[in-house]
Amino acid sequence: MRNEYNKIYIYIKPEAMTTKSKIFKDTVIVNAASFIEKVLFFVLNILIARYLSVEHFGEYSTALSYATFFSLMTDIGINVTLIRALNLESKYENEHFTNAFYLKICLSITMYIVMVISLFFTGYNKDVINLTLILGLVRIGNEFMKTYYAVDEAKQKFIFPSVVNSLYVVLYFLGVIAVILFQGNYYHLCLVRLVVVYLCIALLTTHIVTKVRFRFQKQLFTTFVKSAIPFSTISVLNSLTFRINAVIISLMIGTTQVGFFSNSILFVDTLAIIPGNLRRILMPTLYSALEKNDESKFQFSFDILSKYFGIVSFYLMLVLFLYAETIITTVFGNKYFNSAILLQIIAFSLPFVFNVASIILVGKDRQSILSKIMFFATIMNIVANIVFINIFDVKGAAIATTLTYGVIFFMSHYYLRKIESIKMIPAFKNYIIMSAIALAVFLIFEFLNYKRLSVYSSFAVVTFAYGLLSITFLMGKDDIRIVKEMLGLKK
């Protein structure tokens, strides 16, 4: 393995150090902004869950999930297609942005109408329907913001989008605090978010019109739509796969259970920011490597990121599984204790959420492969939800979520090996070692429980043991060198 890394290093030494350092710096910027966003939204969910009754929080969560489900389909891969088009055909920047904007407008109007009509067949009460109508406008606004962000992100300019997104979250956070202080209800929470979203859209519109001009060409529009089709399939299926669970729960066993499920899945959604941000940052680099036919970067990225993502995700899985009851009751209060078992089940999905193979497949322009994977996963997820919810109640939705993430993970790796000949053995050897480390740490945790050690002391020992075992059995000199390069310390 050491010789293999050295070969890659020598071959791409001048460029690799610059690229890795650039990716690291961009990661810091994006992760800092996303950290603010996710932490504040995490706190907001806690505040809202604690402020509202269990029943009202279930209704609020159902409305948000339903609105999100439809709003995500207004993207249909537009943002990814725009980033790709601006990288490959930068001279048509104005035309490509115009294409994305017009397409987004048409889809937003269409999907909002479809959502409104569908609500009449759900059996939801009046409050849930009204909340969904408000939050539908909110979530569509959020999707428009992402399209604006794509223009800067395509040029690897992440500061302005990050600042605006942080501003949006901070303003919404302050609005929620005001609603709680003045003892408002969940309608006020939704209306505050609606106002903040469209204030931010006005700011982004002012910014974007100074950089691009609306310029429409029918031929380029047709090409843009055709290019978006592979991404659209992935986007729609992704929406179906990961946003339909809450909708199915609400229709099968009621809106109150959605609140319990939302509390548990919140942790995974929050932590998914790490691979999500890496994908945003790495895409321009991978597309550039694809254009130059630089295969070494893909293997190198897969090997390194699989190891680092694995170490992080297995640790997070252990923490959420071992301390689920303490986490749920401390964060949300005793009234949401039923969320603890759901969190324990969903915790096992984290190693699958940190899926490097899917990132590489997109970078290799294999959207058709991902479409097949997501189609299979979507069908499986819907069936699994229906079957397992009937058997295990809301716990069945948690089981279905974990199984679906696992299917996507293993299928992505299978196709990456079969189609692109990316070597998998080193990565899967590391995963086996990580699994053994996780098992050893679990046994240590059980021993600490037997000795009745406090939660904080137990957590400290578990963290130290996991870190020590990971460094001993997974980290080497090459990893130290790579970290130095990413930090820009090695010239």
C-alpha positions as CSV (number, residue, x, y, z in Angstrom):
1,M,0.0,0.0,0.0
2,R,2.8,2.4,0.8
3,N,4.4,1.9,-2.6
4,E,1.0,2.4,-4.3
5,Y,0.5,5.8,-2.6
6,N,4.1,6.9,-3.3
7,K,3.5,6.2,-7.1
8,I,0.5,8.4,-7.1
9,Y,2.2,11.1,-5.1
10,I,5.2,11.2,-7.5
11,Y,3.0,11.2,-10.6
12,I,0.8,14.1,-9.5
13,K,3.0,15.8,-6.9
14,P,2.9,19.5,-8.0
15,E,-0.8,19.4,-8.7
16,A,-1.9,17.0,-6.0
17,M,-0.5,19.1,-3.2
18,T,-2.3,22.2,-4.6
19,T,-5.5,20.4,-5.2
20,K,-5.6,18.7,-1.8
21,S,-4.8,22.0,-0.1
22,K,-7.5,23.8,-2.1
23,I,-10.1,21.1,-1.4
24,F,-9.2,21.2,2.3
25,K,-9.6,25.0,2.5
26,D,-12.8,24.9,0.6
27,T,-14.0,22.2,2.9
28,V,-13.2,24.4,5.9
29,I,-15.2,27.3,4.5
30,V,-18.2,25.2,3.5
31,N,-18.2,23.0,6.6
32,A,-17.9,26.1,8.8
33,A,-21.0,27.6,7.2
34,S,-22.8,24.3,7.1
35,F,-21.8,23.7,10.8
36,I,-23.5,26.9,11.7
37,E,-26.6,26.0,9.6
38,K,-26.9,22.4,11.0
39,V,-26.1,23.3,14.6
40,L,-28.7,26.1,14.6
41,F,-31.3,23.9,12.8
42,F,-30.5,21.1,15.2
43,V,-31.1,23.5,18.1
44,L,-34.2,24.9,16.4
45,N,-35.7,21.4,16.1
46,I,-35.0,20.9,19.8
47,L,-36.6,24.2,20.8
48,I,-39.6,23.5,18.6
49,A,-40.0,19.9,19.9
50,R,-39.7,21.0,23.5
51,Y,-42.0,24.0,23.0
52,L,-44.8,22.2,21.1
53,S,-46.8,19.3,22.5
54,V,-46.0,15.8,21.2
55,E,-49.1,15.9,19.1
56,H,-48.5,19.4,17.7
57,F,-44.9,18.6,17.0
58,G,-46.0,15.5,15.1
59,E,-48.3,17.6,13.0
60,Y,-45.6,20.2,12.3
61,S,-43.1,17.5,11.4
62,T,-45.6,15.8,9.1
63,A,-46.3,19.1,7.3
64,L,-42.6,19.8,6.9
65,S,-41.9,16.3,5.6
66,Y,-44.7,16.4,3.1
67,A,-43.8,19.9,1.8
68,T,-40.1,18.8,1.6
69,F,-41.0,15.7,-0.4
70,F,-42.6,17.7,-3.2
71,S,-40.2,20.7,-3.1
72,L,-37.2,18.4,-3.7
73,M,-38.7,17.3,-7.0
74,T,-38.5,20.9,-8.2
75,D,-34.7,20.4,-8.5
76,I,-34.7,17.2,-10.7
77,G,-30.9,17.6,-10.9
78,I,-31.0,21.3,-12.1
79,N,-28.4,22.5,-9.6
80,V,-25.9,19.6,-10.4
81,T,-26.5,20.1,-14.1
82,L,-25.9,23.8,-13.8
83,I,-22.6,23.3,-12.0
84,R,-21.5,20.7,-14.6
85,A,-22.5,23.0,-17.5
86,L,-20.7,26.0,-16.1
87,N,-17.6,24.0,-15.7
88,L,-17.7,22.4,-19.1
89,E,-19.1,25.4,-21.1
90,S,-18.3,28.5,-19.1
91,K,-18.7,30.8,-22.2
92,Y,-22.5,30.1,-22.0
93,E,-22.8,31.0,-18.4
94,N,-25.7,33.4,-19.0
95,E,-27.6,30.9,-21.1
96,H,-27.1,28.1,-18.7
97,F,-28.3,30.1,-15.7
98,T,-31.3,31.3,-17.6
99,N,-32.1,27.7,-18.5
100,A,-31.9,26.6,-14.9
101,F,-34.0,29.6,-13.7
102,Y,-36.8,29.1,-16.1
103,L,-36.9,25.4,-15.6
104,K,-37.0,25.9,-11.8
105,I,-39.9,28.3,-12.1
106,C,-42.0,25.9,-14.2
107,L,-41.3,23.0,-11.9
108,S,-42.0,24.9,-8.8
109,I,-45.5,26.0,-10.0
110,T,-46.3,22.5,-11.2
111,M,-45.2,20.7,-8.1
112,Y,-46.9,23.1,-5.8
113,I,-50.2,22.5,-7.6
114,V,-49.7,18.7,-7.5
115,M,-49.0,19.0,-3.8
116,V,-52.1,21.0,-3.1
117,I,-54.3,18.5,-5.0
118,S,-52.7,15.5,-3.3
119,L,-53.4,16.9,0.1
120,F,-57.2,16.3,-0.4
121,F,-56.5,12.6,-0.5
122,T,-54.4,12.3,2.6
123,G,-57.0,12.5,5.4
124,Y,-54.9,15.1,7.2
125,N,-56.7,17.5,9.5
126,K,-57.1,21.2,8.6
127,D,-54.1,22.4,10.6
128,V,-51.7,19.9,8.9
129,I,-53.0,20.9,5.5
130,N,-52.6,24.7,6.2
131,L,-49.1,24.2,7.6
132,T,-48.1,22.2,4.5
133,L,-49.3,24.9,2.2
134,I,-47.1,27.5,4.0
135,L,-44.1,25.2,4.3
136,G,-44.5,24.2,0.6
137,L,-43.7,27.9,-0.3
138,V,-40.8,27.8,2.2
139,R,-39.2,24.7,0.8
140,I,-39.6,25.8,-2.8
141,G,-37.8,29.0,-1.8
142,N,-35.0,27.0,-0.2
143,E,-34.6,25.1,-3.5
144,F,-34.3,28.4,-5.4
145,M,-31.6,29.5,-3.0
146,K,-29.6,26.4,-3.9
147,T,-29.8,27.2,-7.6
148,Y,-28.4,30.7,-6.9
149,Y,-25.6,29.1,-4.9
150,A,-24.7,26.8,-7.7
151,V,-23.4,29.7,-9.9
152,D,-20.7,30.5,-7.3
153,E,-20.0,26.9,-6.3
154,A,-19.4,26.0,-10.0
155,K,-16.5,28.5,-9.9
156,Q,-15.4,27.1,-6.5
157,K,-16.4,30.4,-4.8
158,F,-18.0,29.2,-1.6
159,I,-17.8,32.2,0.7
160,F,-20.8,34.3,-0.5
161,P,-23.2,31.3,-0.6
162,S,-22.0,30.2,2.8
163,V,-22.5,33.6,4.3
164,V,-26.0,34.0,2.9
165,N,-27.0,30.6,4.0
166,S,-25.7,31.3,7.5
167,L,-27.6,34.6,7.5
168,Y,-30.8,32.8,6.6
169,V,-30.4,30.3,9.4
170,V,-29.5,33.0,12.0
171,L,-32.5,35.1,11.1
172,Y,-34.8,32.1,11.2
173,F,-33.3,31.2,14.6
174,L,-34.0,34.6,16.0
175,G,-37.5,34.5,14.6
176,V,-38.3,31.2,16.3
177,I,-36.9,32.6,19.6
178,A,-39.3,35.6,19.2
179,V,-42.3,33.3,18.5
180,I,-41.5,31.3,21.7
181,L,-41.0,34.4,23.8
182,F,-44.3,35.8,22.6
183,Q,-46.0,32.4,23.0
184,G,-47.0,32.0,19.4
185,N,-48.1,28.7,17.8
186,Y,-46.8,26.5,15.0
187,Y,-48.4,28.7,12.4
188,H,-46.2,31.6,13.5
189,L,-43.1,29.4,13.3
190,C,-43.9,28.6,9.7
191,L,-44.7,32.2,8.7
192,V,-41.5,33.5,10.2
193,R,-39.5,31.0,8.1
194,L,-41.5,32.0,5.0
195,V,-40.6,35.7,5.4
196,V,-36.9,34.9,6.1
197,V,-36.6,32.7,3.0
198,Y,-37.9,35.3,0.6
199,L,-35.8,38.0,2.1
200,C,-32.7,35.9,1.4
201,I,-34.0,35.2,-2.2
202,A,-34.3,39.0,-2.7
203,L,-30.6,39.4,-1.5
204,L,-29.4,36.5,-3.8
205,T,-31.3,37.9,-6.8
206,T,-29.6,41.3,-6.3
207,H,-26.2,39.6,-6.1
208,I,-26.8,37.3,-9.1
209,V,-28.0,40.0,-11.5
210,T,-24.6,41.8,-11.2
211,K,-22.9,38.6,-12.5
212,V,-25.1,37.1,-15.1
213,R,-27.7,38.3,-17.7
214,F,-30.9,36.4,-18.7
215,R,-30.2,35.1,-22.2
216,F,-32.4,32.4,-23.7
217,Q,-31.4,30.1,-26.6
218,K,-33.8,27.3,-27.5
219,Q,-31.1,24.9,-28.6
220,L,-29.0,25.3,-25.4
221,F,-32.2,25.0,-23.3
222,T,-33.0,21.7,-25.0
223,T,-29.5,20.4,-24.5
224,F,-29.6,21.6,-20.8
225,V,-32.9,19.7,-20.2
226,K,-31.5,16.5,-21.8
227,S,-28.3,16.8,-19.7
228,A,-30.5,17.1,-16.6
229,I,-32.5,13.9,-17.3
230,P,-29.9,11.5,-15.7
231,F,-29.5,13.8,-12.7
232,S,-33.3,14.3,-12.5
233,T,-33.9,10.6,-12.2
234,I,-31.4,10.5,-9.3
235,S,-32.9,13.6,-7.7
236,V,-36.5,12.4,-7.9
237,L,-35.6,8.9,-6.6
238,N,-33.5,10.4,-3.9
239,S,-36.5,12.5,-2.8
240,L,-38.7,9.4,-2.9
241,T,-36.2,7.3,-1.0
242,F,-35.3,9.5,1.9
243,R,-38.3,11.8,2.3
244,I,-41.2,9.4,1.9
245,N,-40.7,7.6,5.2
246,A,-42.3,10.3,7.3
247,V,-45.2,10.5,4.8
248,I,-45.8,6.8,5.0
249,I,-45.7,6.8,8.8
250,S,-48.2,9.6,8.9
251,L,-50.6,7.8,6.6
252,M,-50.3,4.4,8.3
253,I,-50.0,5.1,12.0
254,G,-50.7,8.8,12.5
255,T,-48.9,12.1,12.6
256,T,-47.7,11.8,16.3
257,Q,-45.4,9.0,15.4
258,V,-43.7,11.2,12.8
259,G,-42.4,13.4,15.6
260,F,-40.7,10.5,17.3
261,F,-39.2,9.4,13.9
262,S,-38.1,13.0,13.0
263,N,-36.2,13.3,16.3
264,S,-34.2,10.2,15.6
265,I,-33.5,10.8,11.9
266,L,-32.4,14.4,12.7
267,F,-29.1,13.1,13.9
268,V,-28.3,11.3,10.7
269,D,-29.5,14.2,8.5
270,T,-27.3,16.5,10.5
271,L,-24.2,14.3,10.3
272,A,-24.8,13.7,6.6
273,I,-23.5,17.3,6.0
274,I,-20.0,15.9,6.0
275,P,-20.2,13.7,2.9
276,G,-22.7,16.1,1.4
277,N,-20.3,19.0,1.6
278,L,-17.4,17.0,0.3
279,R,-19.5,16.1,-2.7
280,R,-20.2,19.7,-3.4
281,I,-16.5,20.6,-3.1
282,L,-15.0,17.6,-4.9
283,M,-17.3,17.6,-8.0
284,P,-15.5,20.4,-9.9
285,T,-12.2,18.6,-9.3
286,L,-13.5,15.2,-10.3
287,Y,-15.1,16.6,-13.5
288,S,-11.8,18.2,-14.3
289,A,-10.0,14.9,-13.7
290,L,-12.5,13.2,-16.0
291,E,-12.0,15.7,-18.8
292,K,-8.2,15.1,-18.5
293,N,-8.7,11.4,-18.2
294,D,-6.7,11.4,-14.9
295,E,-7.7,8.0,-13.5
296,S,-5.3,8.1,-10.6
297,K,-7.2,10.9,-8.8
298,F,-10.3,8.7,-8.7
299,Q,-8.6,5.7,-7.1
300,F,-6.6,8.0,-4.8
301,S,-9.8,9.9,-3.7
302,F,-11.7,6.6,-3.1
303,D,-8.9,5.0,-1.0
304,I,-8.2,7.9,1.2
305,L,-11.8,9.1,1.7
306,S,-13.1,5.6,2.4
307,K,-10.7,5.2,5.2
308,Y,-11.2,8.6,6.8
309,F,-15.0,8.5,6.3
310,G,-15.1,5.0,7.8
311,I,-13.2,6.0,10.9
312,V,-15.5,9.0,11.5
313,S,-18.8,7.2,10.7
314,F,-18.1,4.1,12.8
315,Y,-17.3,6.3,15.8
316,L,-20.5,8.3,15.3
317,M,-22.5,5.1,15.0
318,L,-21.1,3.8,18.3
319,V,-21.9,7.0,20.1
320,L,-25.5,7.2,18.9
321,F,-26.1,3.5,19.5
322,L,-24.5,3.3,23.0
323,Y,-25.9,6.6,24.4
324,A,-29.2,6.9,22.5
325,E,-31.4,7.0,25.6
326,T,-29.2,9.6,27.3
327,I,-29.0,11.7,24.1
328,I,-32.8,11.7,23.4
329,T,-33.9,12.4,26.9
330,T,-31.3,15.1,27.5
331,V,-31.9,16.8,24.1
332,F,-35.6,16.5,23.6
333,G,-36.9,15.7,27.1
334,N,-38.5,12.6,28.6
335,K,-41.7,12.9,26.6
336,Y,-39.8,11.8,23.5
337,F,-38.2,8.7,25.1
338,N,-39.7,6.5,22.4
339,S,-37.3,8.1,19.9
340,A,-34.3,6.4,21.6
341,I,-34.9,2.9,20.2
342,L,-35.4,4.5,16.7
343,L,-32.0,6.3,17.1
344,Q,-30.3,3.1,18.0
345,I,-31.6,1.4,14.9
346,I,-30.9,4.3,12.6
347,A,-27.3,4.7,14.0
348,F,-26.3,1.6,12.0
349,S,-27.0,3.5,8.8
350,L,-24.2,6.0,9.4
351,P,-21.3,4.0,7.8
352,F,-23.5,3.6,4.8
353,V,-24.4,7.3,4.7
354,F,-20.7,8.2,4.4
355,N,-20.7,6.7,0.9
356,V,-17.6,7.6,-1.1
357,A,-18.5,5.3,-4.0
358,S,-21.6,7.3,-5.0
359,I,-19.5,10.5,-5.0
360,I,-17.0,8.9,-7.3
361,L,-19.7,7.5,-9.6
362,V,-21.1,11.1,-10.1
363,G,-17.6,12.4,-10.7
364,K,-17.2,9.7,-13.4
365,D,-20.4,10.9,-15.0
366,R,-22.1,7.6,-14.3
367,Q,-25.5,9.1,-13.4
368,S,-27.3,6.3,-15.3
369,I,-25.7,3.7,-12.9
370,L,-26.8,5.8,-9.9
371,S,-30.3,6.0,-11.3
372,K,-30.5,2.2,-11.4
373,I,-29.3,2.0,-7.9
374,M,-31.7,4.6,-6.6
375,F,-34.6,3.1,-8.5
376,F,-34.0,-0.3,-6.8
377,A,-33.5,1.4,-3.4
378,T,-36.6,3.5,-3.7
379,I,-38.8,0.5,-4.5
380,M,-37.2,-1.5,-1.7
381,N,-37.6,1.4,0.8
382,I,-41.3,1.9,0.1
383,V,-42.0,-1.9,0.4
384,A,-39.8,-2.2,3.5
385,N,-41.6,0.7,5.1
386,I,-45.0,-0.7,4.5
387,V,-44.1,-4.2,5.6
388,F,-42.0,-3.4,8.6
389,I,-44.3,-0.6,9.9
390,N,-47.1,-3.2,9.9
391,I,-45.0,-5.5,11.9
392,F,-42.9,-3.3,14.2
393,D,-44.9,0.0,14.2
394,V,-42.7,3.1,13.8
395,K,-39.6,1.1,14.5
396,G,-40.2,-0.5,11.1
397,A,-39.5,2.9,9.4
398,A,-36.1,3.0,11.2
399,I,-35.3,-0.5,10.0
400,A,-36.3,0.4,6.4
401,T,-34.1,3.5,6.5
402,T,-31.0,1.6,7.6
403,L,-31.6,-1.2,5.1
404,T,-32.0,1.3,2.3
405,Y,-28.8,3.1,3.0
406,G,-27.0,-0.2,3.2
407,V,-28.4,-1.3,-0.2
408,I,-27.2,2.0,-1.9
409,F,-23.8,1.6,-0.2
410,F,-23.1,-1.9,-1.4
411,M,-24.6,-1.5,-4.9
412,S,-22.5,1.7,-5.4
413,H,-19.4,-0.1,-4.6
414,Y,-20.3,-3.1,-6.7
415,Y,-20.9,-1.0,-9.8
416,L,-17.8,1.2,-9.2
417,R,-15.7,-2.0,-9.1
418,K,-17.4,-3.6,-12.1
419,I,-17.7,-0.6,-14.4
420,E,-14.7,1.6,-13.4
421,S,-12.3,-1.0,-12.1
422,I,-11.7,0.9,-8.9
423,K,-9.9,-1.4,-6.5
424,M,-12.1,-2.3,-3.4
425,I,-10.0,-4.7,-1.4
426,P,-8.0,-2.1,0.6
427,A,-11.1,-0.2,1.5
428,F,-13.1,-3.3,2.6
429,K,-10.1,-4.6,4.6
430,N,-10.3,-1.3,6.5
431,Y,-14.0,-1.7,7.0
432,I,-13.5,-5.2,8.5
433,I,-10.9,-3.7,10.9
434,M,-13.3,-0.8,11.8
435,S,-16.0,-3.4,12.5
436,A,-13.7,-5.3,14.8
437,I,-12.7,-2.1,16.6
438,A,-16.4,-1.2,17.0
439,L,-17.1,-4.6,18.5
440,A,-14.1,-4.2,20.9
441,V,-15.3,-0.8,22.0
442,F,-18.8,-2.1,22.6
443,L,-17.4,-4.8,24.9
444,I,-15.5,-2.1,26.8
445,F,-18.7,-0.1,27.1
446,E,-20.6,-3.2,28.5
447,F,-17.8,-3.6,31.1
448,L,-18.0,0.0,32.1
449,N,-21.8,-0.4,32.5
450,Y,-21.2,-3.4,34.7
451,K,-18.8,-1.3,36.8
452,R,-21.6,1.5,36.9
453,L,-19.3,4.2,35.6
454,S,-21.0,7.5,34.9
455,V,-22.1,8.4,31.4
456,Y,-19.5,11.1,31.0
457,S,-16.6,8.9,32.2
458,S,-17.9,6.1,30.0
459,F,-18.0,8.4,27.0
460,A,-14.4,9.6,27.6
461,V,-13.1,6.0,27.9
462,V,-15.0,4.8,24.8
463,T,-13.7,7.8,22.8
464,F,-10.1,7.2,23.9
465,A,-10.3,3.5,23.2
466,Y,-11.7,4.0,19.8
467,G,-9.2,6.6,18.9
468,L,-6.3,4.6,20.1
469,L,-7.4,1.4,18.3
470,S,-8.0,3.4,15.1
471,I,-4.6,5.0,15.1
472,T,-2.9,1.7,16.0
473,F,-4.6,-0.5,13.3
474,L,-5.6,2.0,10.6
475,M,-3.3,5.0,10.4
476,G,0.2,4.9,8.8
477,K,2.9,7.3,7.7
478,D,1.2,7.9,4.4
479,D,-1.9,9.2,6.2
480,I,0.3,11.6,8.2
481,R,1.8,12.9,5.0
482,I,-1.5,13.3,3.3
483,V,-2.9,15.3,6.3
484,K,0.1,17.6,6.2
485,E,-0.5,18.2,2.4
486,M,-4.1,19.0,3.0
487,L,-3.2,21.4,5.7
488,G,-0.6,23.0,3.4
489,L,2.2,22.2,5.8
490,K,4.3,20.1,3.3
491,K,6.0,21.9,0.4
